[in-house]
């Protein structure tokens, strides 16, 4: 593979890349099967990562829809670099002064994120007024402030920790996927060195996952609140059953059926654990307590949340229609996560073939 290097930016020659390093990856069915069979464990660790991500995202702009729009715009830069066959380190990408996104319109953002056009317009104007972005006709300019607001210092470390845990599961069950567990610091350094490449695939999972949950709950703050309740519930159920989780008969159940069984179990056993209060949810999510209380009431009205005997919040067993909607959203989210994991370890296993930045 021929390459040129300049200012920590690596240009991959498109004429040679296809023969030595794939730019697109397909989901590894062996990885999917392993992760599904360990779904309770994987979900528990992913929920912890996602809770931290949500806390940091809300803290940044105090508005998860606005943050979703910002990372949507940021991912456009990564797609641009990918189309140009460029891999840029984390340090370099967040040191650039500005980046121009040509020919983007509000309808495109609205349709891809499923946010009303007028809401998108208002959020874009707020980002513009705060100096994070600049609108110029159909062009949007991301300033240093945009990259600084979204720079994922903690997210990279947390994601590396999550992937390190996953590497242990994969290495124990199939050494053809990965030979041995990988330390989180090594994965963190790999992500930083190949940032735009890794983060393109991360955004490919994270952004549609947020859209799916937003569609189910109505808004991302409601998702964050209900997600905190569910995370507490699944964690306490694992503790109650000593981490054994759900036992599968792998010869009889499909991966879809296994997914459904895990979440049916989690939702049906809410009355066996102690729920969580509004103050704790506020502390975990970073969302103000008054907003949390409002979203909890909305969740109860939706038929998603309930109170236990101590007046603490749990996720209840859902009615048939709502349960199907939840499974459809949750299954899509989980399998995107599995696909990202498979893609990430494809990249990691081929790390010697990836051109390195200076």
C-alpha positions in Angstrom: 0.0 0.0 0.0 1.5 3.3 -1.0 1.0 6.3 1.1 2.1 9.9 1.8 2.3 11.5 5.2 2.0 15.2 6.2 1.1 16.9 9.5 -0.1 13.7 11.2 -2.5 13.0 8.2 -2.1 9.8 6.2 -3.3 9.6 2.6 -4.1 6.1 1.4 -3.7 5.6 -2.3 -7.1 4.3 -3.4 -5.6 2.3 -6.3 -3.7 0.0 -3.9 -5.9 -0.1 -0.8 -8.4 -2.8 -1.9 -5.7 -5.5 -2.3 -4.2 -5.1 1.2 -6.6 -3.5 3.6 -10.4 -3.5 3.4 -12.2 -0.2 3.9 -15.6 -1.8 4.6 -16.3 -4.7 7.0 -19.1 -7.2 7.4 -20.4 -8.5 10.7 -18.6 -11.6 11.9 -21.3 -14.2 12.7 -19.1 -15.9 15.2 -18.7 -12.7 17.1 -22.4 -12.1 17.0 -23.2 -15.5 18.4 -20.7 -15.1 21.3 -22.0 -11.7 22.2 -25.6 -12.8 22.1 -24.9 -15.8 24.3 -23.3 -13.4 26.8 -25.9 -10.7 26.2 -26.7 -9.8 29.8 -23.0 -9.3 30.6 -22.4 -7.3 27.4 -25.5 -5.2 27.8 -24.6 -4.4 31.5 -21.2 -3.1 30.4 -22.5 -1.2 27.4 -25.2 0.5 29.5 -22.5 1.7 31.9 -20.6 3.1 29.0 -23.7 4.7 27.5 -24.7 6.2 30.8 -21.3 7.9 31.1 -21.6 9.1 27.5 -25.1 10.5 28.1 -23.9 12.3 31.2 -21.0 14.0 29.3 -23.2 14.8 26.3 -25.8 16.5 28.4 -23.2 18.4 30.4 -21.8 19.8 27.2 -24.8 21.5 25.7 -27.7 20.9 28.3 -29.7 19.6 25.3 -29.3 16.0 23.9 -31.1 16.9 20.6 -28.6 19.7 20.0 -25.7 17.4 20.9 -27.1 14.8 18.4 -27.2 17.4 15.7 -23.6 18.5 16.5 -22.2 14.9 16.3 -24.1 14.4 13.1 -22.3 17.4 11.6 -19.0 16.2 13.1 -19.4 12.8 11.5 -19.8 14.5 8.2 -16.1 15.5 8.5 -15.1 11.9 9.2 -17.1 10.7 6.1 -15.3 13.3 4.1 -11.9 12.1 5.2 -12.9 8.5 4.5 -14.0 9.4 1.0 -10.7 11.1 0.5 -8.9 7.9 1.8 -7.5 9.8 4.8 -6.9 8.6 8.3 -6.3 11.3 10.9 -5.3 11.0 14.6 -7.4 12.2 17.4 -4.9 14.9 18.3 -4.8 16.3 14.7 -8.5 16.2 14.0 -9.3 18.3 17.1 -6.5 20.8 16.4 -7.9 22.1 13.2 -9.3 25.6 13.2 -12.4 24.9 11.1 -14.1 22.6 8.7 -16.6 23.5 6.0 -19.5 21.2 5.2 -20.8 21.9 1.7 -24.4 21.7 0.5 -26.1 20.5 3.7 -29.6 21.5 4.3 -32.1 21.3 7.2 -34.3 18.8 5.5 -31.4 16.3 5.2 -30.7 16.7 8.9 -34.4 16.4 9.8 -34.9 13.3 7.8 -31.8 11.5 8.9 -32.3 12.2 12.6 -36.1 12.2 12.5 -36.3 15.6 14.2 -38.9 18.1 13.1 -37.4 20.6 10.6 -38.4 23.6 12.7 -36.7 22.0 15.7 -33.6 21.4 13.7 -33.7 25.0 12.5 -34.0 26.3 16.1 -31.2 24.1 17.3 -28.9 25.1 14.4 -29.6 28.7 15.1 -28.7 28.2 18.8 -25.5 26.5 17.9 -24.8 29.4 15.4 -25.6 32.1 18.0 -23.3 30.4 20.6 -20.4 30.5 18.1 -20.1 26.7 17.8 -21.0 26.6 14.2 -21.5 29.2 11.4 -24.2 29.1 8.7 -23.2 30.5 5.4 -25.9 29.8 2.8 -26.2 26.0 2.4 -22.7 25.7 4.0 -22.1 25.0 7.6 -18.7 25.9 9.1 -17.6 24.0 12.2 -15.3 26.2 14.3 -12.7 25.1 16.9 -15.4 25.4 19.5 -17.5 22.7 17.8 -14.6 20.2 17.9 -13.7 21.3 21.5 -17.3 20.8 22.7 -17.5 17.3 21.1 -13.9 16.1 21.7 -14.4 12.7 23.3 -11.7 12.6 25.9 -13.7 10.4 28.3 -15.6 8.6 25.7 -12.4 7.1 24.1 -11.2 5.9 27.5 -14.6 4.5 28.4 -15.1 2.8 25.0 -11.6 1.3 25.3 -12.5 -0.1 28.7 -15.7 -1.6 27.3 -13.8 -3.2 24.3 -11.1 -4.5 26.6 -13.8 -6.4 28.6 -15.3 -7.7 25.3 -11.8 -8.9 24.2 -11.7 -11.1 27.2 -15.0 -12.8 26.3 -14.0 -13.2 22.7 -10.5 -14.6 23.4 -12.0 -17.1 25.9 -14.5 -18.5 23.4 -12.7 -18.2 20.1 -9.0 -17.4 19.8 -9.4 -17.2 16.0 -11.2 -13.9 16.6 -8.6 -12.5 19.0 -5.7 -14.4 20.6 -5.8 -12.9 24.1 -7.5 -10.1 26.1 -6.2 -6.6 25.2 -5.5 -4.0 27.8 -7.7 -0.9 27.7 -4.7 1.4 27.4 -3.5 -0.4 24.2 -7.0 -0.1 22.7 -7.2 3.6 23.7 -3.9 4.3 21.9 -5.1 2.4 18.8 -8.3 4.4 18.7 -6.5 7.7 19.1 -4.0 6.9 16.4 -6.7 5.8 13.9 -9.4 8.1 15.2 -11.3 9.2 12.1 -11.4 5.6 10.8 -12.6 4.0 14.1 -15.0 6.9 15.0 -16.6 6.7 11.6 -17.8 3.2 12.5 -18.6 4.2 16.0 -20.8 7.0 14.8 -22.4 4.6 12.3 -23.7 2.7 15.3 -24.2 5.5 17.9 -26.2 8.0 15.8 -28.9 5.6 14.5 -29.1 4.0 18.0 -29.9 7.4 19.4 -32.4 8.0 16.7 -34.1 4.7 17.4 -34.4 5.4 21.1 -35.6 8.9 20.5 -38.3 7.5 18.2 -39.4 5.1 20.9 -39.3 7.4 23.9 -40.2 10.7 22.1 -37.1 12.6 23.2 -33.6 11.8 24.2 -33.9 13.1 27.8 -36.8 10.6 28.3 -34.5 7.8 26.9 -31.7 8.8 29.3 -34.0 8.7 32.3 -35.7 5.4 31.3 -32.3 4.0 30.4 -30.9 4.8 33.8 -33.9 2.9 35.4 -33.3 -0.1 33.1 -29.6 -0.1 33.8 -30.3 -0.2 37.5 -32.8 -2.9 37.0 -30.6 -5.2 34.9 -27.6 -4.6 37.2 -29.6 -5.6 40.3 -31.1 -8.6 38.6 -27.6 -9.8 37.7 -26.6 -9.3 41.4 -29.7 -11.2 42.6 -29.0 -14.2 40.3 -25.2 -14.0 41.0 -24.4 -12.9 37.4 -25.7 -16.1 35.9 -28.1 -14.3 33.6 -30.4 -16.2 31.3 -29.4 -19.7 30.2 -30.0 -20.5 26.5 -30.6 -23.7 24.7 -28.4 -22.5 21.8 -29.6 -25.4 19.5 -33.2 -24.3 19.7 -33.2 -20.5 19.9 -32.3 -18.0 17.2 -30.3 -14.9 18.2 -33.5 -12.8 17.9 -35.3 -15.2 20.3 -32.4 -15.1 22.7 -32.5 -11.3 22.6 -36.2 -11.3 23.3 -35.8 -13.8 26.2 -33.1 -11.6 28.0 -35.2 -8.5 27.9 -38.5 -10.2 28.7 -36.7 -11.6 31.8 -35.4 -8.1 32.8 -38.7 -6.4 32.4 -40.7 -9.2 34.1 -38.5 -9.2 37.2 -38.7 -5.5 38.0 -40.8 -6.2 41.1 -38.0 -8.4 42.5 -35.5 -5.6 42.9 -35.3 -2.1 44.5 -35.9 0.7 42.1 -34.1 4.0 41.8 -35.3 7.5 42.8 -35.4 10.7 40.9 -32.4 12.3 42.7 -30.2 9.3 41.8 -31.3 9.4 38.2 -30.5 13.1 38.0 -27.0 12.5 39.5 -26.3 9.6 37.1 -27.6 11.3 34.0 -26.6 14.9 34.7 -30.2 16.0 33.9 -31.8 18.4 36.4 -34.0 16.7 38.9 -37.1 18.8 37.9 -36.7 17.6 34.3 -36.1 14.0 35.5 -39.4 14.0 37.5 -41.2 15.4 34.4 -39.8 12.6 32.2 -40.5 9.9 34.8 -44.2 11.0 34.8 -44.2 10.9 31.0 -42.7 7.4 31.1 -45.4 6.2 33.5 -48.0 7.7 31.2 -46.5 5.9 28.3 -46.8 2.6 30.2 -43.0 2.1 30.3 -42.2 2.9 33.9 -43.8 2.1 37.2 -43.1 2.5 41.0 -42.2 -0.3 43.3 -43.6 -0.7 46.9 -41.0 1.9 48.1 -42.2 4.4 45.5 -38.9 3.9 43.6 -38.9 3.7 39.8 -38.6 0.4 37.8 -39.3 -0.5 34.2 -42.5 -2.5 34.0 -43.5 -5.4 32.0 -44.8 -3.8 28.8 -48.0 -4.4 27.0 -47.9 -6.4 23.7 -47.8 -3.4 21.3 -45.3 -1.4 23.3 -43.2 -4.5 24.0 -42.9 -5.2 20.3 -41.8 -1.6 19.6 -39.3 -1.8 22.4 -37.9 -5.1 21.1 -37.7 -3.8 17.6 -35.7 -0.7 18.7 -33.6 -2.6 21.2 -32.7 -5.4 18.8 -31.6 -2.9 16.2 -29.5 -1.1 18.8 -27.9 -4.3 20.1 -27.0 -5.7 16.7 -25.5 -2.4 15.6 -23.3 -2.6 18.7 -22.3 -6.1 17.9 -21.5 -5.1 14.3 -19.3 -2.2 15.6 -17.5 -4.6 17.9 -16.8 -7.0 15.0 -15.6 -4.2 12.8 -13.4 -2.7 15.5 -11.6 -6.0 16.1 -11.3 -6.5 12.3 -9.5 -3.1 12.3 -7.4 -4.0 15.4 -6.4 -7.4 14.0 -5.3 -5.7 10.8 -3.5 -2.8 12.6 -0.2 -3.6 11.0 -1.7 -2.9 7.6 -3.1 0.5 8.5 -0.8 3.3 7.5 0.3 5.2 10.6 0.3 8.9 11.2 3.4 10.7 12.2 
